[in-house]
Amino acid sequence: MANEPADAAAGGRWPARFLRYLVTLSLVGTVLLMGFGMYSVAIRGWMSCGEGFPMCAGSLIPLLDPGAAQSTSYTATQLYAEWFHRAVAFVTGLVMLAATVIAWWRVEGYTFTTWTITLATALLPFEAYLGVVTGVPDPATTLVAIHLVVSYLVLGALAVATGITWWSRGRRSRRHTGQAH
């Protein structure tokens, strides 16, 4: 890795690199999450898991329970699309939480990025709540719209944080290797 010494000289060491990768992974996870959510709504599967959150058709992981898909009036595709939406939300939330902890605990010089990641992570409990209350038959249109708007806010915050972490890496590398800006 040609930029390793420059990153280390700039104080970037492992925490800044790790933060950069966590934020990028959070952004990718959020895009996948929104994709699974849109797909679930498009195939009318958003309520296939039922009201027993976090259970989905009576099972925590319906992929491992062959009877789960037959126990509902929804198709396996509808059930699995909604379950993947929930599973990706859970994993992405954990990655975002890890990024927030690393940003506050170990990384210096990324103040705006730290606050942007914190904003995205702080919105997660509200976003999860909206996901639960909209996963019912005929959810209120207002709640569905708010769920979508909050997800776009999270996506935007992560896109900004990701852009800054990668942009600043390039600037620090050029500055410490003597290249022109």
C-alpha atoms as one frame of an Amber mdcrd trajectory, in Angstrom:
protein
   0.000   0.000   0.000   1.743   3.108  -1.244  -0.164   5.506   1.016   0.475
   3.693   4.299   3.430   5.867   5.418   1.610   9.069   4.460  -1.499   8.026
   6.380   0.608   7.143   9.404   2.503  10.441   9.232  -0.789  12.326   9.072
  -2.002  10.652  12.262  -4.326   8.395  10.274  -2.920   5.056  11.425  -5.352
   2.189  11.869  -8.242   4.084  13.505  -8.697   6.495  10.587  -8.441   3.687
   8.026 -10.800   1.520  10.046 -13.247   4.423  10.359 -13.076   5.019   6.605
 -13.924   1.369   5.913 -16.700   1.233   8.534 -18.336   4.387   7.179 -18.091
   3.057   3.620 -19.547  -0.286   4.715 -22.358   1.592   6.497 -23.138   3.482
   3.300 -23.199   0.281   1.228 -25.349  -1.417   3.888 -27.792   1.494   3.870
 -28.110   1.339   0.086 -28.772  -2.421   0.311 -31.209  -1.835   3.166 -33.177
   0.698   1.163 -33.107  -1.615  -1.848 -34.521  -4.538   0.137 -37.132  -2.205
   1.637 -38.232  -0.943  -1.771 -38.292  -4.476  -3.150 -40.335  -5.680  -0.176
 -42.888  -2.910  -0.720 -42.941  -3.497  -4.490 -43.851  -7.172  -4.045 -46.281
  -6.326  -1.208 -44.265  -8.220   1.349 -43.663  -5.476   3.924 -46.060  -7.056
   6.407 -45.190 -10.689   5.701 -43.177 -11.052   8.914 -46.190 -10.230  11.064
 -46.437  -8.118  14.178 -44.127 -10.165  16.428 -41.032  -8.028  15.837 -38.173
  -9.068  15.712 -39.592 -12.471  14.824 -40.460 -13.058  11.188 -43.249 -15.580
  10.581 -42.643 -16.947  14.069 -38.920 -17.470  13.557 -35.895 -15.328  14.255
 -34.201 -16.610  11.095 -36.850 -17.960   8.706 -34.181 -19.181   6.288 -33.247
 -21.820   8.866 -36.860 -22.776   9.569 -38.377 -24.534   6.538 -41.888 -24.309
   7.986 -41.787 -20.529   8.433 -42.532 -19.735   4.790 -45.488 -22.133   4.719
 -46.960 -20.768   7.963 -48.029 -17.451   6.426 -50.306 -16.388   3.614 -47.336
 -14.716   1.918 -44.926 -16.219  -0.560 -41.416 -17.217   0.437 -40.097 -14.378
  -1.746 -42.163 -11.811   0.166 -41.125 -13.242   3.515 -37.419 -13.426   2.683
 -37.354  -9.930   1.150 -38.762  -8.457   4.355 -36.510 -10.597   6.538 -33.412
  -9.522   4.573 -34.534  -5.901   4.972 -34.616  -6.415   8.741 -31.367  -8.408
   8.855 -29.458  -5.849   6.783 -30.881  -3.090   9.014 -29.576  -4.879  12.099
 -26.082  -5.518  10.709 -25.799  -2.028   9.202 -26.881  -0.505  12.508 -24.128
  -2.396  14.329 -21.536  -1.234  11.782 -22.739   2.367  12.125 -22.560   2.111
  15.904 -18.990   0.773  15.654 -18.064   3.641  13.309 -19.502   6.159  15.756
 -17.586   4.661  18.682 -14.306   4.587  16.707 -14.862   8.165  15.501 -15.342
   9.510  19.026 -12.872   7.268  20.813  -9.870   6.866  18.537  -9.889   9.297
  15.602  -8.834  12.933  15.728  -9.158  15.528  13.000 -12.438  14.272  11.535
 -14.768  16.495  13.572 -17.406  17.068  10.886 -17.303  13.396   9.911 -17.676
  12.358  13.553 -20.760  14.540  13.981 -22.211  13.379  10.655 -21.817   9.719
  11.610 -23.271  10.481  15.035 -26.316  12.110  13.422 -26.892   9.081  11.182
 -26.526   6.689  14.123 -28.752   8.810  16.375 -31.550   8.590  13.796 -31.461
   4.763  13.822 -33.741   4.098  16.825 -36.393   6.426  15.378 -35.967   4.816
  11.953 -36.311   1.329  13.462 -39.447   2.392  15.333 -40.920   3.742  12.098
 -40.074   0.442  10.413 -41.978  -1.473  13.082 -45.082   0.748  12.960 -45.207
   0.748   9.145 -44.899  -3.036   8.864 -48.632  -3.518   9.408 -51.574  -3.780
   7.013 -52.425  -0.368   5.559 -49.902   1.752   7.477 -50.506   5.490   7.724
 -49.129   7.204   4.636 -47.583   9.915   6.791 -45.564   7.351   8.764 -44.398
   5.657   5.568 -43.304   9.031   4.180 -41.452   9.905   7.393 -39.767   6.464
   7.325 -38.541   7.193   3.802 -37.396  10.748   4.594 -35.448   9.620   7.665
 -33.800   6.856   5.628 -32.722   9.449   3.055 -31.296  11.613   5.859 -29.268
   8.639   7.116 -28.136   7.867   3.569 -27.144  11.495   2.960 -25.214  11.757
   6.227 -23.329   8.555   5.460 -22.600   9.674   1.893 -21.128  12.943   3.198
 -19.084  11.154   5.874 -17.809   8.595   3.362 -16.871  11.288   0.868 -14.994
  13.291   3.488 -13.033  10.324   4.821 -11.882   9.268   1.352 -11.250  12.845
   0.164  -9.173  13.686   3.232  -7.160  10.500   2.757  -6.183  11.666  -0.727
  -5.307  15.158   0.502  -3.170  13.850   3.340  -1.403  11.423   1.026  -0.534
  14.168  -1.486   0.546  16.580   1.230   2.944  14.100   2.836   4.379  12.704
  -0.390   5.174  16.121  -1.839   2.646  15.994  -4.693   0.913  19.176  -5.775
  -2.657  19.734  -4.628
